[in-house]
Amino acid sequence: MAPRDQVDKYLEWVLIVLMGLLVIDVLWQVGSRYLLASPSWFADELAGFLLMWVGLLGAAYVTGKSEHLAIDLLLQRAEQKQKQRLKILINLLIAMFALVVMVAGGSWLVYTRFYLQVTSAALQVPLGYIYLVLPLSGILMLYYSTDNILRFLKNKP
């Protein structure tokens, strides 16, 4: 199995588990509020954190599948050689964004949250752990974008 396939499989399972936990958490939140008349003290905060992880790791996953949100008007009208160049440019821009904003900026956010010892209100979890998803998903996007560029360069039309 190729390294990219291994990353895909691992990421798929992580997303499945996180999404399952999110569904269970939201069901518990609704059930405790309406059936038990005693809202859960942690469910709302946990749902927000899980949604953040699912959203950002999901964005990395769809980057790897090249199914991310895109306006592909230029790609549709371009000739094959121009399509190749546009795809490389798009992946370069994604890689730059992932490196600068998500990896560098996310790492700074994680570092400052740990340094300042900021914890979440309800769960009392250090927010540095919650924000680790930013550099992690940025690294995954950088990996996928770089791999996409290498694949485009190997398969010249």
N, C-alpha and C positions, 0 to 999 in steps of 0.2 A: 504494500500500500504506500502510495506517495505521501510525502510529508504534508502536503496541502490537504489531502484526503483525511489524514489523521487529525489535523487541526479542525477541519470541518466537522468530523464525527464528534470530537470532544466538545466543540462549541455547541453543536446540536443538542447533545445530552445536557450540558449545563443550562441551555435555554429551556429545555423541556422541564427540568427540575425546578428552575426558578419560576417558570410560568405556572407549574402545578402548585408550588407554594403560594404564589400570588392568588390563584383561584381559591385555595383553601382558606387563606387569610381573609379575603374579601367575604367569602361565605360565612366565616366565623364572625366577622364584623357585623354583617347584616343580621345573622341569627342572634347574636348576643344583644343587639340593639332592639330588635322587634319581638323576638320570641322570649328572651330572658328579661327584657326591660332593664338591662344593665350593660351599657356599652363597654366593649373591651377597651382597656386603657392603652394597649400597645398596637392594636390591629391597624389603625389609621396610619401611624408612622411607619410601621413595617411595610404596609402596602405601597407607600410612597417610595421607600428605599428599593423594594423589589421591582417596582415599575421603572425606576431609574436604571437598574441593572439590566432588566429585560430590554429596555429601549436602546441603551447604548451598546450592549453586546449584540443585540439584534441588528443594529446598524452596521456593526463590523461584519456580521455574518452575511448580510445582503450585499455588502461591498465585495466580499469574496465571491459571491454568486453573480456579480454585475447586474443586480436587480434593484439597485438603489434608485431613489427618486431622481429622475433626470428629464431634462427637456432635450429631446434628441432630434429636433428639427434639422439641425445642421448635419447630423449623422445620416439622416434619411436621404438628404439631398446630395450628399457627397459621393464622389467616386470611391472605388475600393482603396486606392492608395491614400486618398485624403481621409477616409474613415480610419485607417490604421493610425495616421498621425493624430487625428482628433482623439482617438481612444487613448493613445499614449499621453497626450496633453492632459486629458481629463484625469487619468490616473496619477500623473505628476501633481496636479493640483490637489487631488484627494490626499496624496502622500504628504505634501507640504502642509496642508491643513491638519492632518493627523499628527504630524511631528510637532508643529509649532503650537497649535491650540490644545490638542488633547494630551499629547505626551508631555511636552514642556510645561504648559499651563496647568494641566491636571496634576502633574508631579509637584508643582509649586503649591497647588491647593492642598494636596494630601500632606505635604511637609508642614505647611503652616497650621493645618488642623491638628496634626499630632503635636507640633511644637507648642501651640497654644492650649493644648489639652481640651479641645472643644468636644463635648459629648452631646448626643441627641437628647431631646427633652424627656421622652417617655421611656425609651429603651436603655438610656445611659450607655450607649455604645459610642466609642470614639469615632467621630465623623471621618477621620482619616481612613478608616476601613471602608466606610460607605463610598467615599470619593475615589477609592482605588480603581473603581471601574473606568474612570476617565483615562488614565494612562494605559490601563490594560486594553481597553477597546481601541485606543489610539495606536498601540503597538500592533494589534491585530489588523487594523485598517492599513497601517504602513506595510505590514507583511503582505497582505493581499494585493495592495496596489503595486508594490514592487514586483511581486510574482506575475501579476497581470502584464506589467510592462515588459518583463523578460519573455513572457509567452508571446506577446505581440511582436517583439523584435525577432524571435526565432521563426515565427510563422509569417514571413513577409509574403504578401500576395504576389 
